[in-house]
Amino acid sequence: MYPYYELGLGEQFMTKADLIAALEAQASLPRKHAEAVVNVCFETMIMSLYSDDRIEIRGIGSFANRNYKAYEGRNPKTGKIVKVKPKKVPFFKAGKELKELVDAGKDKYVIREA
């Protein structure tokens, strides 16, 4: 239904441009407005994660940061010990409804009206 791009091994993925096009078509928005909506959503999510806030989208899942302590690792090429700094990495956990929809398959998925 929406334009997807084929990767070499048959994997499919949706790009930001595809998301904008879907929003434009389904919500009957001008392209610039659809693009603005997508950009605001992503920027707001990024700023929330930057502030260490958790994001929960009912029916989809939640985003949260995972904090990793500093540790000593090895450079795989040289075998030398290197110090790895502490870091936080965004993590997504799929919600129950999303898991069920994906498991049921695309033929059973119905897009809800806004």
HELIX and SHEET records of a PDB file:
HELIX    1   1 LYS A   16  ALA A   27  1                                  12    
HELIX    2   2 ARG A   31  TYR A   50  1                                  20    
HELIX    3   3 LYS A   96  ALA A  104  1                                   9    
HELIX    4   4 LYS A  106  LYS A  108  5                                   3    
SHEET    1   A 2 TYR A   5  GLU A   6  0                                        
SHEET    2   A 2 GLN A  12  PHE A  13 -1                                        
SHEET    1   B 3 ILE A  55  ILE A  57  0                                        
SHEET    2   B 3 GLY A  61  TYR A  68 -1                                        
SHEET    3   B 3 LYS A  87  ALA A  94 -1                                        
SHEET    1   C 2 TYR A  71  ARG A  74  0                                        
SHEET    2   C 2 ILE A  81  VAL A  84 -1                                        
END                                                                             
